[in-house]
Amino acid sequence: MIALPETAMVLAAGFGTRLRPLTDHTPKPLIPVAGRSLLDRCLDRLVEAGVKRAVVNIHWLGSQIRDHLRSRGDIAITISDESDLLLETGGGIARALPLLGSDPFFAVNADLIWRDDDEPALQRLAQAFDPVRMDALLLLQPREKATGHAGPGDFELAADGRIARRGDRPTAAYVFTGVQILQPRLFRDMPAGPFSLNLLYDRAIAAQRLHGLPHRGLWMDVGNHEGLAAAEALLGGHDD
């Protein structure tokens, strides 16, 4: 268990190709769902959990995101600008590490919606995170409860909390939600330039230091038109 991280990395630099043409002129994090942008919904969850500072990376139509974030007065926001080169998930966080500090931090994709059940998921992650045994703790959604997600799943979860890839199995029990706690040490000996977090996940799996925590509430995949429509219908066409 660690103290609740007060810093979060928000990944907001993607192209949003699966939501075209909506994202041709609007960055995906600013797409509205039931009257509120995906990015604001993400930041709302962080603020509710007590996070004080967010580092947000930008690339595609990044100036729109920068301008939009000026309206947020409830959380300190620092921009990590990737306008020169899209660094992917791993490279984007690696560039932002000097801004994130030396302690474990939340990392959250800006294009998802989650809701909590009996206890906030971010608090549960902090309570479950053991920096001695873990380099990363991923919030996982049971595949059959993943709204808007039609994929085969990502991970299997062992009794001790360690996770493994689906591998050659046709399906896996859990989907990665895009919400996690990471240790800066995960990024030691990282490659230069763009790279996916999956590279570091695989290293952590090999070292038995990648763990997962099942989510107890609602999670929506809004990365494509079907998921976006499902989220709009579930939220009833108005902010919840």
N, C-alpha and C positions, 0 to 999 in steps of 0.2 A: 504494500500500500504506500502511496505517495500523497503529499499534499495536492489538492486540486490544482492542476496547472492553470496559471493565469494568462498564458500565452497560447495562441493557436495559429497555425498556418492554414489559410483558406486557399484552395487551389481553384483559380478562376481564369486560367489562361487558355483553355482549349478552344477549338474552332466550332464545336457544336454541329458537326457535319450531319449527324442523323436527324437534326431538327431543321434542316434547310427546307424551305426558304425563309423560315422565321429568323434564322440566325445570319442571313445574308447582310443585314444592316443593324442587327441587335445582338450583342454578345449573349451567349447562352445564360450566364448567371443573371442577366437582367430580364429574361423572359418571365412574364407574370404567370402565376398559377393562382387562380381564385383571388385575383386582385392584389397579390403581393409578389415581388420578384423572388426568384430562387435564392439569390444572394442575400437579400434581407431576411428571408426565412432562416437561412443558415446562421447569419449573425444573431438573429433573435435567440436561437437555441444557445449560442455561446454566451450571450449576455445573461440569459436566465440561469446558466450554470455558474456564473461568477467570473467568467473570463474577462480580463481587463484590457487585453491588447491582442489585435489580430494583424498578422502579416498577410496581405492579399497579393498574389502574383497576377500579372496581366500580360496579355499579348494581343489576341484578336480583338480589334475595336476597343483597345484598352483605355483610350481616353474617355469613352463613355462610362466605363466602370469607375475610373478615377473621379470623374465629375459627380457621379451618383453617390459615391461614398462620402462626399463632403456633407451630405445631409445627416450622417450618423453622428450624433453627439454622445451616445451612450457607451461607446467603446473606442479606445484609441486604435487608429488604423495606420499602418505603414504599408506603402506600396513597394513591391518587388517587381521592377519593370523588366519584362522579357521581350520588349518590342523588337530588339535586335535579333533574337533567336529564341524560338520556342524550345524549352528545355525538358519537356515532358514532366511526369510527376516526380521522379527521383531527382532529376537535374534542377527542377524548379525549387524544391525544398533545399537541395544542396546549396544553391546560390543564396538562399535566404537564411542559411544557418547563422551567419553573424548577427542577424536581426532577431533571431529566436532565442539566443542565449544558450547556456550550458545545461539546463535542466530538461527533463522530459516535457514534451509539448503535445497538444492536440493537433491533429492534421485532419482536415475535413474537406471533402469535395463540395464545390459550390453549386452543384447541379442535382441535389437530392433533397428529399423531404423526409424527415423522421419525426415521430411523436413518441413520447414516453408513456409508460404504463404506471406502475406503482412508484418508481424511483427514476430520477433523471439518468439517462444512459451515460452522460459524461461523468457524473459522479460515480456511477457503478464502475466505469472504466478506471478511474483514479483509485478507487478502493481495491480493485482487483490487480492493479499493476504492481509487479514486483521487479524493481530494477536489477536485482541480483540475478534473477532467472530469465528476464525478458529484455529483448531489444525492441519489441513492438507488440502491442496488444490491439487486435482488430475487433471491431464490433461486427458481429455476424447476424444475418437474418435467416431464420429457417426458410428454405427455398419455397415451400408451399405457402408461406405467408408473405412473400415478396410481391407487393402490388406492382403491376406493370412490368414485371420481369419474367421473360419466357425462356431464359437461358437454362443450361444444365446445372448451374451451381458452380461454386469455386473451391470450397474447402470441406474437408472432413475434420471433425473435432474429437480429440481423444478425451478420456476421462480426466486426465491431469491438465487439460486446457491447451495442450499443444495442438497445432493444426498442421494438416498435410494437404497437398494438392489433390485434385480429383484424379489426376493421372489418366489411365486408360478406362476408368469406370465411366459409364454413360452419363451418370448424374452424381452430384454431390449433395450433401444434406444442407449446406449453408452457402449463402451468397454474401460476399463482402459488401458492406454498406457504404464504404467510403468515409467512415468515421473511425479514428484510431488514436492511440497514444504512441509516440515514437521517442526513442532515445537518440540524442545526437551521435552517440557512439555507433549507431547503425550505419552511419555514413562514412566511417573510416575506410580509407583505401578505395574511395568511390572513383568511378571513371570520370574523365573530363567530358564536358559537354552534355548533350541530351541523353537521358536514360530513364527507363521506367523503374518505379518502385518495385516491380516484380523481381528485378535482379537482386535487390536487397532482401526481399522476402525469401527468395530461394536460398540465399546465403544463411539467413536466420533459421530457416527450416533445417538446413544441413547441420547447423550448430545447436538445434533443439531450443532455439530462443524466440521462435515466433508462436504467439499464443492468440487465442480467440475467446470472445465472450458473447454468448447469445443475447440478442436484443429481445426485450420483453414487450415492445410496443409496435407501432405502425412504422413501416418503411416503404417508400415509393420510389421506384426507378422512373425518372422523368427524362431520360436521355434520348427518347425517341417520341414520335407523334402518338403512338399508342399509349405509352406510359404517361405522357402529358395529358391526354384525354381522360385516362383513368383517374389521374390525380384531380383534375378539375371536377369530375363527377363525384369522387369520394368526398371532396371538400365542399361540395354543394354550391359551387359558383360564387363563394364569398370567403373572405378571410376568416380563418378559424381561430 
